[in-house]
């Protein structure tokens, strides 16, 4: 659970919203420390083929998420990555991403 400005935000709900966008092949959402809000919602996104990472796509994904879920839940930070860390059995290692983001 991510707590941002007093709101409880479930990471899987934000992930589901992002995965509905055609540019997103995989994603993981974690909370990262923020002085003003306590935590920020940060998404790590693996792009589908044919899409290029950049500020324009980041804005599109944020706007798309706002349309799918409550606006306060959208990822305020998006990092495009080549792959997500997984265990040998394929389970997503969220703690690795939290550590990488300073959380």
C-alpha positions as CSV (number, residue, x, y, z in Angstrom):
1,X,0.0,0.0,0.0
2,X,1.3,3.4,-1.0
3,X,0.3,6.3,1.3
4,X,0.5,9.7,-0.6
5,X,-0.8,12.9,1.0
6,X,-3.0,10.8,3.3
7,X,-4.5,8.7,0.5
8,X,-4.1,4.9,0.4
9,X,-3.2,3.8,-3.1
10,X,-3.0,0.2,-4.1
11,X,-0.1,-0.5,-6.5
12,X,-1.9,-3.3,-8.5
13,X,-4.8,-0.9,-9.3
14,X,-2.4,1.6,-10.9
15,X,-0.5,-1.2,-12.7
16,X,-3.8,-2.5,-14.1
17,X,-4.6,1.0,-15.5
18,X,-1.2,1.4,-17.1
19,X,-1.3,-2.1,-18.6
20,X,-4.5,-1.2,-20.5
21,X,-2.4,1.3,-22.6
22,X,-1.0,-0.3,-25.8
23,X,2.5,1.1,-25.2
24,X,2.9,-0.8,-21.9
25,X,4.1,-4.4,-22.0
26,X,4.9,-4.7,-18.3
27,X,4.9,-2.4,-15.3
28,X,5.5,-2.3,-11.6
29,X,4.3,0.5,-9.3
30,X,6.0,1.3,-5.9
31,X,5.9,4.1,-3.4
32,X,9.0,6.3,-3.2
33,X,9.8,8.8,-0.4
34,X,8.7,12.4,-0.9
35,X,9.0,15.2,1.7
36,X,5.7,16.9,0.8
37,X,3.5,13.8,0.3
38,X,5.1,11.1,2.3
39,X,5.3,8.9,-0.7
40,X,4.9,9.3,-4.5
41,X,3.6,6.7,-6.9
42,X,6.4,5.7,-9.2
43,X,5.9,3.3,-12.1
44,X,8.6,1.3,-13.8
45,X,7.4,0.6,-17.3
46,X,8.7,-1.9,-20.0
47,X,7.5,-0.7,-23.4
48,X,5.9,-2.8,-26.0
49,X,7.6,-3.0,-29.4
50,X,7.3,0.1,-31.6
51,X,7.1,2.6,-28.8
52,X,9.9,5.0,-27.8
53,X,10.5,6.2,-24.3
54,X,10.4,10.0,-23.7
55,X,8.7,12.9,-21.9
56,X,5.8,12.9,-24.4
57,X,5.0,9.2,-23.8
58,X,5.4,9.7,-20.1
59,X,2.8,12.5,-20.2
60,X,0.4,10.3,-22.3
61,X,0.7,7.4,-19.8
62,X,0.0,9.8,-16.9
63,X,-3.1,11.2,-18.6
64,X,-4.2,7.8,-19.6
65,X,-4.0,6.6,-16.0
66,X,-5.9,9.6,-14.7
67,X,-8.8,8.6,-17.1
68,X,-8.8,5.0,-15.8
69,X,-8.5,5.6,-12.1
70,X,-9.0,8.4,-9.6
71,X,-6.7,11.3,-10.6
72,X,-4.8,11.3,-7.2
73,X,-3.6,7.8,-7.9
74,X,-1.7,8.4,-11.1
75,X,2.0,7.7,-11.2
76,X,3.8,11.1,-10.7
77,X,7.1,9.5,-11.8
78,X,7.6,7.0,-14.6
79,X,10.8,5.3,-15.4
80,X,11.2,3.3,-18.6
81,X,13.2,0.2,-18.1
82,X,14.4,-2.7,-20.3
83,X,13.0,-5.3,-17.9
84,X,11.7,-5.9,-14.4
85,X,13.6,-7.9,-11.7
86,X,12.2,-11.3,-11.1
87,X,13.0,-14.4,-9.1
88,X,13.9,-17.7,-10.7
89,X,10.3,-18.6,-10.5
90,X,9.1,-15.4,-12.2
91,X,7.8,-13.5,-9.2
92,X,8.3,-9.7,-9.4
93,X,10.9,-8.4,-7.0
94,X,9.3,-5.1,-5.9
95,X,11.8,-4.5,-3.1
96,X,14.6,-4.2,-5.7
97,X,12.7,-1.4,-7.5
98,X,12.0,0.3,-4.2
99,X,15.7,0.2,-3.3
100,X,16.7,1.5,-6.7
101,X,14.2,4.4,-6.3
102,X,15.5,5.3,-2.9
103,X,12.7,3.8,-0.9
